[in-house]
Amino acid sequence: MWVKGKPLAVRVQPRASHSEVIGFRGDILRVRVAAPPEHGKANEALVELLAAALGIARGRIAILRGHASRDKLVAIEGMDLAAVQRILREES
């Protein structure tokens, strides 16, 4: 069951030297992924990075909008936005 409400806004920088959660700028999570933005590789890297940072399975994360953009909206199953923000702020 996907949590209803506001999804997580994410700004992705592909082709970085390494993948990392940079942190929040306002309500937008900024991340870097080492994968290139081709054939969905950067999207896969984003899902893997978020899953590792949140300690959850990759299957609980879905990109709702922005598959071909740096700006994405992401839903996380079973977690509300406040919990996600709290965990990721501690992580970065």
N, CA, C and O atoms as CSV, one atom per row, in Angstrom:
chain,resi,resn,atom,element,x,y,z
A,1,MET,N,N,0.848,-1.186,0.000
A,1,MET,CA,C,0.000,0.000,0.000
A,1,MET,C,C,0.885,1.238,0.000
A,1,MET,O,O,1.731,1.402,0.879
A,2,TRP,N,N,0.693,2.102,-0.976
A,2,TRP,CA,C,1.469,3.333,-1.064
A,2,TRP,C,C,0.858,4.380,-0.159
A,2,TRP,O,O,-0.362,4.518,-0.077
A,3,VAL,N,N,1.714,5.109,0.512
A,3,VAL,CA,C,1.253,6.160,1.408
A,3,VAL,C,C,0.657,7.282,0.576
A,3,VAL,O,O,1.262,7.744,-0.391
A,4,LYS,N,N,-0.530,7.712,0.962
A,4,LYS,CA,C,-1.149,8.842,0.275
A,4,LYS,C,C,-0.568,10.129,0.846
A,4,LYS,O,O,-0.151,10.178,2.003
A,5,GLY,N,N,-0.548,11.134,0.046
A,5,GLY,CA,C,-0.008,12.412,0.491
A,5,GLY,C,C,1.090,12.867,-0.432
A,5,GLY,O,O,1.214,12.399,-1.564
A,6,LYS,N,N,1.870,13.769,0.059
A,6,LYS,CA,C,2.905,14.408,-0.756
A,6,LYS,C,C,4.086,13.463,-0.990
A,6,LYS,O,O,4.661,12.944,-0.033
A,7,PRO,N,N,4.449,13.236,-2.256
A,7,PRO,CA,C,5.638,12.419,-2.538
A,7,PRO,C,C,6.915,13.222,-2.284
A,7,PRO,O,O,6.870,14.436,-2.082
A,8,LEU,N,N,8.020,12.544,-2.298
A,8,LEU,CA,C,9.320,13.153,-2.070
A,8,LEU,C,C,9.837,13.752,-3.379
A,8,LEU,O,O,9.918,13.054,-4.390
A,9,ALA,N,N,10.186,15.034,-3.364
A,9,ALA,CA,C,10.784,15.695,-4.526
A,9,ALA,C,C,12.294,15.475,-4.462
A,9,ALA,O,O,12.922,15.717,-3.432
A,10,VAL,N,N,12.868,15.016,-5.571
A,10,VAL,CA,C,14.290,14.688,-5.619
A,10,VAL,C,C,14.921,15.344,-6.844
A,10,VAL,O,O,14.349,15.320,-7.934
A,11,ARG,N,N,16.095,15.926,-6.657
A,11,ARG,CA,C,16.906,16.484,-7.751
A,11,ARG,C,C,18.135,15.592,-7.874
A,11,ARG,O,O,18.903,15.460,-6.921
A,12,VAL,N,N,18.326,14.982,-9.038
A,12,VAL,CA,C,19.391,14.002,-9.250
A,12,VAL,C,C,20.482,14.580,-10.140
A,12,VAL,O,O,20.202,15.183,-11.177
A,13,GLN,N,N,21.713,14.390,-9.725
A,13,GLN,CA,C,22.867,14.744,-10.548
A,13,GLN,C,C,23.507,13.436,-11.015
A,13,GLN,O,O,24.179,12.770,-10.228
A,14,PRO,N,N,23.311,13.057,-12.282
A,14,PRO,CA,C,23.917,11.823,-12.781
A,14,PRO,C,C,25.391,12.012,-13.120
A,14,PRO,O,O,25.896,13.134,-13.152
A,15,ARG,N,N,26.063,10.909,-13.368
A,15,ARG,CA,C,27.491,10.880,-13.738
A,15,ARG,C,C,28.395,11.541,-12.705
A,15,ARG,O,O,29.404,12.151,-13.060
A,16,ALA,N,N,28.045,11.424,-11.452
A,16,ALA,CA,C,28.895,11.952,-10.385
A,16,ALA,C,C,30.053,10.979,-10.143
A,16,ALA,O,O,30.024,9.845,-10.622
A,17,SER,N,N,31.048,11.415,-9.416
A,17,SER,CA,C,32.181,10.531,-9.137
A,17,SER,C,C,31.770,9.372,-8.233
A,17,SER,O,O,32.361,8.294,-8.301
A,18,HIS,N,N,30.765,9.586,-7.392
A,18,HIS,CA,C,30.218,8.513,-6.561
A,18,HIS,C,C,28.778,8.867,-6.182
A,18,HIS,O,O,28.365,10.024,-6.264
A,19,SER,N,N,28.037,7.864,-5.772
A,19,SER,CA,C,26.638,8.084,-5.400
A,19,SER,C,C,26.545,8.482,-3.936
A,19,SER,O,O,27.183,7.880,-3.073
A,20,GLU,N,N,25.731,9.516,-3.666
A,20,GLU,CA,C,25.566,9.969,-2.289
A,20,GLU,C,C,24.314,10.826,-2.151
A,20,GLU,O,O,23.850,11.451,-3.104
A,21,VAL,N,N,23.786,10.831,-0.930
A,21,VAL,CA,C,22.705,11.751,-0.582
A,21,VAL,C,C,23.376,13.028,-0.126
A,21,VAL,O,O,24.129,13.020,0.848
A,22,ILE,N,N,23.116,14.121,-0.817
A,22,ILE,CA,C,23.736,15.398,-0.465
A,22,ILE,C,C,22.995,16.037,0.698
A,22,ILE,O,O,23.615,16.524,1.644
A,23,GLY,N,N,21.677,16.035,0.629
A,23,GLY,CA,C,20.866,16.633,1.680
A,23,GLY,C,C,19.703,17.401,1.093
A,23,GLY,O,O,19.460,17.356,-0.113
A,24,PHE,N,N,18.998,18.096,1.938
A,24,PHE,CA,C,17.820,18.836,1.504
A,24,PHE,C,C,18.158,20.298,1.261
A,24,PHE,O,O,18.927,20.908,2.003
A,25,ARG,N,N,17.576,20.838,0.219
A,25,ARG,CA,C,17.560,22.279,-0.029
A,25,ARG,C,C,16.078,22.624,-0.059
A,25,ARG,O,O,15.392,22.395,-1.055
A,26,GLY,N,N,15.599,23.175,1.040
A,26,GLY,CA,C,14.160,23.351,1.202
A,26,GLY,C,C,13.527,21.982,1.373
A,26,GLY,O,O,13.950,21.202,2.226
A,27,ASP,N,N,12.518,21.688,0.569
A,27,ASP,CA,C,11.854,20.393,0.620
A,27,ASP,C,C,12.342,19.438,-0.460
A,27,ASP,O,O,11.785,18.353,-0.623
A,28,ILE,N,N,13.374,19.829,-1.196
A,28,ILE,CA,C,13.873,19.000,-2.296
A,28,ILE,C,C,15.136,18.271,-1.848
A,28,ILE,O,O,16.108,18.886,-1.410
A,29,LEU,N,N,15.097,16.939,-1.971
A,29,LEU,CA,C,16.262,16.126,-1.651
A,29,LEU,C,C,17.211,16.152,-2.840
A,29,LEU,O,O,16.802,15.913,-3.975
A,30,ARG,N,N,18.472,16.443,-2.576
A,30,ARG,CA,C,19.484,16.472,-3.637
A,30,ARG,C,C,20.373,15.243,-3.477
A,30,ARG,O,O,20.871,14.953,-2.388
A,31,VAL,N,N,20.562,14.524,-4.588
A,31,VAL,CA,C,21.409,13.333,-4.582
A,31,VAL,C,C,22.312,13.335,-5.805
A,31,VAL,O,O,22.013,13.962,-6.821
A,32,ARG,N,N,23.412,12.626,-5.684
A,32,ARG,CA,C,24.314,12.386,-6.807
A,32,ARG,C,C,24.355,10.884,-7.042
A,32,ARG,O,O,24.407,10.098,-6.097
A,33,VAL,N,N,24.330,10.496,-8.305
A,33,VAL,CA,C,24.496,9.081,-8.643
A,33,VAL,C,C,25.607,8.960,-9.671
A,33,VAL,O,O,25.762,9.820,-10.538
A,34,ALA,N,N,26.369,7.896,-9.569
A,34,ALA,CA,C,27.486,7.683,-10.478
A,34,ALA,C,C,27.020,7.211,-11.847
A,34,ALA,O,O,27.747,7.366,-12.829
A,35,ALA,N,N,25.842,6.648,-11.932
A,35,ALA,CA,C,25.331,6.093,-13.186
A,35,ALA,C,C,25.004,7.190,-14.198
A,35,ALA,O,O,24.636,8.302,-13.819
A,36,PRO,N,N,25.138,6.873,-15.477
A,36,PRO,CA,C,24.772,7.835,-16.519
A,36,PRO,C,C,23.253,7.877,-16.705
A,36,PRO,O,O,22.561,6.920,-16.357
A,37,PRO,N,N,22.734,8.971,-17.248
A,37,PRO,CA,C,21.287,9.095,-17.444
A,37,PRO,C,C,20.821,8.456,-18.757
A,37,PRO,O,O,20.175,9.109,-19.577
A,38,GLU,N,N,21.146,7.208,-18.944
A,38,GLU,CA,C,20.742,6.522,-20.168
A,38,GLU,C,C,20.204,5.137,-19.845
A,38,GLU,O,O,20.738,4.431,-18.990
A,39,HIS,N,N,19.149,4.765,-20.539
A,39,HIS,CA,C,18.512,3.457,-20.389
A,39,HIS,C,C,18.048,3.190,-18.956
A,39,HIS,O,O,18.015,2.037,-18.525
A,40,GLY,N,N,17.691,4.239,-18.215
A,40,GLY,CA,C,17.166,4.082,-16.865
A,40,GLY,C,C,18.200,3.778,-15.796
A,40,GLY,O,O,17.837,3.488,-14.656
A,41,LYS,N,N,19.481,3.838,-16.140
A,41,LYS,CA,C,20.533,3.505,-15.173
A,41,LYS,C,C,20.569,4.471,-13.996
A,41,LYS,O,O,20.741,4.043,-12.854
A,42,ALA,N,N,20.410,5.766,-14.255
A,42,ALA,CA,C,20.416,6.747,-13.162
A,42,ALA,C,C,19.198,6.562,-12.262
A,42,ALA,O,O,19.296,6.729,-11.047
A,43,ASN,N,N,18.051,6.217,-12.849
A,43,ASN,CA,C,16.859,5.961,-12.043
A,43,ASN,C,C,17.060,4.746,-11.144
A,43,ASN,O,O,16.695,4.773,-9.968
A,44,GLU,N,N,17.642,3.680,-11.694
A,44,GLU,CA,C,17.924,2.486,-10.898
A,44,GLU,C,C,18.894,2.820,-9.768
A,44,GLU,O,O,18.717,2.364,-8.638
A,45,ALA,N,N,19.916,3.612,-10.073
A,45,ALA,CA,C,20.891,3.994,-9.052
A,45,ALA,C,C,20.233,4.836,-7.956
A,45,ALA,O,O,20.567,4.698,-6.780
A,46,LEU,N,N,19.303,5.701,-8.342
A,46,LEU,CA,C,18.581,6.509,-7.362
A,46,LEU,C,C,17.782,5.622,-6.423
A,46,LEU,O,O,17.828,5.803,-5.206
A,47,VAL,N,N,17.055,4.673,-6.976
A,47,VAL,CA,C,16.247,3.767,-6.149
A,47,VAL,C,C,17.143,2.971,-5.204
A,47,VAL,O,O,16.819,2.818,-4.026
A,48,GLU,N,N,18.255,2.468,-5.707
A,48,GLU,CA,C,19.191,1.719,-4.857
A,48,GLU,C,C,19.759,2.588,-3.742
A,48,GLU,O,O,19.857,2.148,-2.596
A,49,LEU,N,N,20.129,3.814,-4.071
A,49,LEU,CA,C,20.692,4.731,-3.083
A,49,LEU,C,C,19.678,5.062,-1.996
A,49,LEU,O,O,20.005,5.021,-0.810
A,50,LEU,N,N,18.454,5.387,-2.388
A,50,LEU,CA,C,17.420,5.702,-1.404
A,50,LEU,C,C,17.087,4.493,-0.536
A,50,LEU,O,O,16.912,4.627,0.675
A,51,ALA,N,N,17.001,3.323,-1.147
A,51,ALA,CA,C,16.706,2.109,-0.379
A,51,ALA,C,C,17.786,1.858,0.667
A,51,ALA,O,O,17.476,1.529,1.812
A,52,ALA,N,N,19.040,2.009,0.284
A,52,ALA,CA,C,20.138,1.808,1.233
A,52,ALA,C,C,20.110,2.854,2.344
A,52,ALA,O,O,20.308,2.526,3.514
A,53,ALA,N,N,19.868,4.103,1.982
A,53,ALA,CA,C,19.858,5.184,2.978
A,53,ALA,C,C,18.701,5.036,3.959
A,53,ALA,O,O,18.832,5.371,5.136
A,54,LEU,N,N,17.566,4.533,3.472
A,54,LEU,CA,C,16.387,4.380,4.331
A,54,LEU,C,C,16.321,3.020,5.004
A,54,LEU,O,O,15.511,2.817,5.909
A,55,GLY,N,N,17.161,2.084,4.575
A,55,GLY,CA,C,17.156,0.747,5.150
A,55,GLY,C,C,15.920,-0.051,4.766
A,55,GLY,O,O,15.379,-0.792,5.587
A,56,ILE,N,N,15.470,0.093,3.528
A,56,ILE,CA,C,14.278,-0.612,3.064
A,56,ILE,C,C,14.575,-1.309,1.739
A,56,ILE,O,O,15.615,-1.078,1.123
A,57,ALA,N,N,13.649,-2.165,1.310
A,57,ALA,CA,C,13.804,-2.866,0.035
A,57,ALA,C,C,13.584,-1.918,-1.134
A,57,ALA,O,O,12.794,-0.979,-1.038
A,58,ARG,N,N,14.282,-2.163,-2.236
A,58,ARG,CA,C,14.139,-1.334,-3.432
A,58,ARG,C,C,12.713,-1.339,-3.962
A,58,ARG,O,O,12.253,-0.339,-4.514
A,59,GLY,N,N,12.017,-2.443,-3.802
A,59,GLY,CA,C,10.661,-2.566,-4.304
A,59,GLY,C,C,9.661,-1.649,-3.618
A,59,GLY,O,O,8.544,-1.481,-4.108
A,60,ARG,N,N,10.038,-1.055,-2.498
A,60,ARG,CA,C,9.161,-0.132,-1.778
A,60,ARG,C,C,9.283,1.298,-2.284
A,60,ARG,O,O,8.607,2.192,-1.774
A,61,ILE,N,N,10.135,1.527,-3.281
A,61,ILE,CA,C,10.365,2.869,-3.816
A,61,ILE,C,C,9.916,2.902,-5.274
A,61,ILE,O,O,10.253,2.016,-6.059
A,62,ALA,N,N,9.156,3.927,-5.622
A,62,ALA,CA,C,8.688,4.078,-7.002
A,62,ALA,C,C,8.877,5.516,-7.457
A,62,ALA,O,O,8.556,6.454,-6.726
A,63,ILE,N,N,9.394,5.686,-8.658
A,63,ILE,CA,C,9.493,7.011,-9.261
A,63,ILE,C,C,8.154,7.282,-9.941
A,63,ILE,O,O,7.778,6.598,-10.894
A,64,LEU,N,N,7.448,8.280,-9.444
A,64,LEU,CA,C,6.119,8.600,-9.961
A,64,LEU,C,C,6.171,9.483,-11.199
A,64,LEU,O,O,5.380,9.322,-12.129
A,65,ARG,N,N,7.110,10.412,-11.194
A,65,ARG,CA,C,7.190,11.377,-12.291
A,65,ARG,C,C,8.647,11.814,-12.457
A,65,ARG,O,O,9.400,11.899,-11.487
A,66,GLY,N,N,9.025,12.089,-13.706
A,66,GLY,CA,C,10.362,12.593,-13.972
A,66,GLY,C,C,11.359,11.533,-14.392
A,66,GLY,O,O,12.558,11.694,-14.168
A,67,HIS,N,N,10.888,10.447,-14.998
A,67,HIS,CA,C,11.798,9.372,-15.395
A,67,HIS,C,C,12.912,9.854,-16.327
A,67,HIS,O,O,14.012,9.301,-16.303
A,68,ALA,N,N,12.650,10.860,-17.134
A,68,ALA,CA,C,13.656,11.360,-18.074
A,68,ALA,C,C,14.156,12.748,-17.679
A,68,ALA,O,O,14.680,13.488,-18.512
A,69,SER,N,N,13.992,13.092,-16.409
A,69,SER,CA,C,14.363,14.422,-15.932
A,69,SER,C,C,15.243,14.292,-14.689
A,69,SER,O,O,15.262,13.252,-14.031
A,70,ARG,N,N,15.960,15.354,-14.384
A,70,ARG,CA,C,16.723,15.379,-13.128
A,70,ARG,C,C,15.813,15.593,-11.921
A,70,ARG,O,O,16.142,15.191,-10.805
A,71,ASP,N,N,14.672,16.225,-12.156
A,71,ASP,CA,C,13.707,16.489,-11.092
A,71,ASP,C,C,12.659,15.384,-11.090
A,71,ASP,O,O,11.969,15.169,-12.087
A,72,LYS,N,N,12.544,14.687,-9.967
A,72,LYS,CA,C,11.668,13.523,-9.874
A,72,LYS,C,C,10.759,13.624,-8.664
A,72,LYS,O,O,11.065,14.324,-7.699
A,73,LEU,N,N,9.641,12.920,-8.723
A,73,LEU,CA,C,8.765,12.727,-7.577
A,73,LEU,C,C,8.801,11.247,-7.253
A,73,LEU,O,O,8.577,10.404,-8.121
A,74,VAL,N,N,9.085,10.938,-5.997
A,74,VAL,CA,C,9.291,9.563,-5.569
A,74,VAL,C,C,8.329,9.224,-4.440
A,74,VAL,O,O,8.154,10.005,-3.505
A,75,ALA,N,N,7.705,8.047,-4.536
A,75,ALA,CA,C,6.838,7.546,-3.465
A,75,ALA,C,C,7.574,6.424,-2.748
A,75,ALA,O,O,8.283,5.629,-3.365
A,76,ILE,N,N,7.390,6.376,-1.433
A,76,ILE,CA,C,8.023,5.338,-0.633
A,76,ILE,C,C,6.940,4.631,0.161
A,76,ILE,O,O,6.263,5.239,0.990
A,77,GLU,N,N,6.785,3.352,-0.097
A,77,GLU,CA,C,5.732,2.557,0.514
A,77,GLU,C,C,5.941,2.441,2.021
A,77,GLU,O,O,7.034,2.125,2.491
A,78,GLY,N,N,4.868,2.703,2.764
A,78,GLY,CA,C,4.877,2.483,4.200
A,78,GLY,C,C,5.560,3.552,5.029
A,78,GLY,O,O,5.695,3.388,6.241
A,79,MET,N,N,5.992,4.636,4.417
A,79,MET,CA,C,6.644,5.715,5.160
A,79,MET,C,C,6.025,7.035,4.752
A,79,MET,O,O,5.798,7.288,3.569
A,80,ASP,N,N,5.753,7.874,5.737
A,80,ASP,CA,C,5.245,9.194,5.368
A,80,ASP,C,C,6.426,10.125,5.090
A,80,ASP,O,O,7.570,9.823,5.432
A,81,LEU,N,N,6.131,11.231,4.479
A,81,LEU,CA,C,7.169,12.163,4.050
A,81,LEU,C,C,8.003,12.666,5.223
A,81,LEU,O,O,9.219,12.810,5.093
A,82,ALA,N,N,7.382,12.932,6.347
A,82,ALA,CA,C,8.122,13.432,7.516
A,82,ALA,C,C,9.148,12.414,7.992
A,82,ALA,O,O,10.266,12.790,8.344
A,83,ALA,N,N,8.791,11.131,8.008
A,83,ALA,CA,C,9.726,10.090,8.439
A,83,ALA,C,C,10.896,9.965,7.469
A,83,ALA,O,O,12.045,9.821,7.886
A,84,VAL,N,N,10.603,10.021,6.200
A,84,VAL,CA,C,11.653,9.950,5.178
A,84,VAL,C,C,12.609,11.130,5.331
A,84,VAL,O,O,13.827,10.954,5.313
A,85,GLN,N,N,12.060,12.321,5.480
A,85,GLN,CA,C,12.903,13.513,5.634
A,85,GLN,C,C,13.758,13.411,6.897
A,85,GLN,O,O,14.937,13.762,6.864
A,86,ARG,N,N,13.199,12.947,7.988
A,86,ARG,CA,C,13.951,12.825,9.237
A,86,ARG,C,C,15.125,11.856,9.074
A,86,ARG,O,O,16.243,12.167,9.484
A,87,ILE,N,N,14.882,10.693,8.483
A,87,ILE,CA,C,15.942,9.702,8.296
A,87,ILE,C,C,17.027,10.231,7.372
A,87,ILE,O,O,18.214,10.098,7.670
A,88,LEU,N,N,16.631,10.831,6.250
A,88,LEU,CA,C,17.614,11.299,5.288
A,88,LEU,C,C,18.379,12.520,5.789
A,88,LEU,O,O,19.541,12.701,5.424
A,89,ARG,N,N,17.766,13.353,6.605
A,89,ARG,CA,C,18.499,14.491,7.183
A,89,ARG,C,C,19.559,13.999,8.150
A,89,ARG,O,O,20.645,14.574,8.224
A,90,GLU,N,N,19.258,12.939,8.892
A,90,GLU,CA,C,20.246,12.351,9.803
A,90,GLU,C,C,21.373,11.712,9.015
A,90,GLU,O,O,22.533,11.762,9.425
A,91,GLU,N,N,21.026,11.100,7.865
A,91,GLU,CA,C,21.982,10.396,7.028
A,91,GLU,C,C,22.979,11.342,6.367
A,91,GLU,O,O,24.158,11.009,6.244
A,92,SER,N,N,22.517,12.522,5.938
A,92,SER,CA,C,23.388,13.428,5.179
A,92,SER,C,C,24.171,14.360,6.067
A,92,SER,O,O,24.945,15.179,5.572
